[in-house]
Amino acid sequence: MNERASVRRRAWLTQIQLARKTGISAPRICLWERGEIELRPEQIECIAKVLDEHLSKAPVFNGARELALTLSPAK
């Protein structure tokens, strides 16, 4: 399992739930998690904010910004 899917699962969200909360389609989230496409930076920030809200009870990352950097493509 890759890091993107792992973070989503640690937040106890399905791809469909994440899609509903972010307005990004579930198929695009699936492709993004598999590394087949990249999302725009503002979409990644939106995902990071949603995940951060769900992870806040048991923080793994230091806020949405750090989470967004983790979810962004490797440079």
N, C-alpha and C positions, 0 to 999 in steps of 0.2 A: 504494500500500500504506500502511496506517495504522501509527501508532507501535506499537500493541500487537502486531500481527502481525510487524512489523519486529524488535522485540526478541526475540520467540520464535524467529524465523528466525536471528537472530544467535547464539542459543544452540544452534543446530543441532537444534531439536526440532520435530517435527510436532505438529499439534493432538492427534492420538491419543496420542502419547508424553506430552505435557503433561497430558492428561486422566488417563492411567494414574498419573502421578507425583503428581497433586494430588487425585484422587478427584472431580474435576469432569467432567461428561460432555463429550465432544468437541463435540456440537452446541451446548452452552451456551458453550463456549470460542469456537466459531465466531461465534455471535451476539454475544458480548461483544467480540470483536475487531472486528467490523463496526459496533459501537456501537449495536446494536439492543436490547441489554439491559445492565444493570449488575449486577455481582456484589457480594456482601456484602464489607465490608472485610476480614473474616478470610479469604475466598477469594482476594482480591487479594494479601494478605500471603503466603498459601501459594504462589501462582503466583510471586510475587516471590522467595521463598526458593529455589524450584526453579530459576528462571531465573538467579538469582545464582550458584548452585552451578555451573551450566554456563558462565556467563560469566566465572567467576573466573580462568580461565587467560588471558583477554584482557579485563580489566575495562573496561567502558564506563561503568558506574555506580559510585558510591561506596557499595556495599553494598545489601542487600535493602531497607532502609527507603527510600532514594532511588529505587530501582527501583519500589517499591510506589507512591510518590507519582507517578511517571511514568505508571504504569498506571491510576491512579485517574481517575474522571471529572473533567473540567474543571469548575471552580466559577465 
